[in-house]
Amino acid sequence: MPVDFESYTPTDLPDEDTHGRRILEFLAESPDLGYRPSELATELSIPRGSVGTTLRRLEQRGFVRHKGEVWAINVEAYDAHTASRIGLQAVADQFEGDYYDRTDDWDADLPDLDADRPSDE
């Protein structure tokens, strides 16, 4: 699919709806925990063979680390920008379809908090 070259911002982050993205999102939820590939396969319903290959690719990109058979997110390489993007998408997914998502003018009746603020002039 063609992309507008001037506005395109490349990222090393795996595309959405891929095994790599799902594994990263899962590991990012608990950065202090490590998981065996079989546990990731079970938790994420990903074929066991795909998990191992995907983890090695993510390791090459610096997103994950491992000790023996236990894999975890690489917090040092997993920068705030990447974490923010995944975190924001996770929040959007969690609240998709709620009142605020379905109602475009949900903020129409909110008070103007700046109205009572004294002027700096």
N, C-alpha and C positions, 0 to 999 in steps of 0.2 A: 504494500500500500504506500503510495507516495506521501511524503511528509513535507510541510513547509520548512525548508532548510534554515531560514533565518530565525525562526522561533523555536526550532528543535533544540532541546537540551538533553544530551546523552547522559545516561546513567548506567552504572554497573548493576543496579538493582534488577533482579529477575522480573520478567513481565508478570502482571497479575494473572491469576488463575493457572499458575504453573506449580509444579512440585517444589521448585526452589523457593518461590515466594511464600508458599504455605509453610514450608519448614522454617524459613526465616521469621515469619510472623509468629509462629508457635514458640520458637526459641527466644525471641525478643520479649515475650510476655514474662519470662522468668530468666533473666540474664545470669543469675547466680546458680542455675541448675544445669546439669548435663544429662543427656539421654542417649541410650543405645539406639542404633538404627532400628532394631526390632520394635522398640517402644515408640519411636517416631512413626513407623509404618502402621502400628496399631492405632495410635492416637489420631493420625491424620488420614487413615484409610488409603495409604499409598502403598503400592506393591513394594515388598522388601527389597527387591533388586534395584528398583528405581531410587530408593532412599540412599543407598550406598554411593551410587554414581552421582547423585545430586549433591550429596555432602562433599564429595571430593571436588566437584566443580565449584561449590561455594567456598571451599577452603582455598582453592587456587585464586579466587577473587578476594580473599581475605575476610570474608564475612563470618566464617565459623572456625573453630579450633577444636582439637580433640586431644584426649589423653587415653591412649589405648582405644577401647571401643566406645568411650563416652564422648559425645559431641555437645558443644555449647556455642552460643553466639560469641563472636569475637568483639567484645565491647570496645576495645581500643580502635579497631578498624571500622566498626559500625558507628559511623558518625551521627551527630545530632540531627543532621538534615535527613538522613535516611530513616532514622528512628521516627522523626516527626512525620515523614510521609506515610510510613506504614501505620503509625499510631493514629493519624488523622483518618486514614482510610478505614481502619478498624472501628473507630468511633462512628464514622459515617455508615458503615455496614450495620453496626449494632442498632442504630437509631433510625435506619431507613424505614420509611412508612409510618413513623410516629406522627403525632399531631403537628409538630413543627415542620416536618418534612412535607406533609400534605397541605399545610395552610401557608400560602405565600405571604399574607399580611399579618402573621402572628404577632409582629412587633408594633402594629399600628397604634395600640392603646397604651403602650409603655410610657411612663412619665419621662420628661426631658430632665435628666439629672443636672445638666448645665444651666437650666433656667434659674435655679436658686443660688448659683455660684456667684460670689462677688466679682465685679469687674476688676481687672488688673490695672486699669488706667487711672 
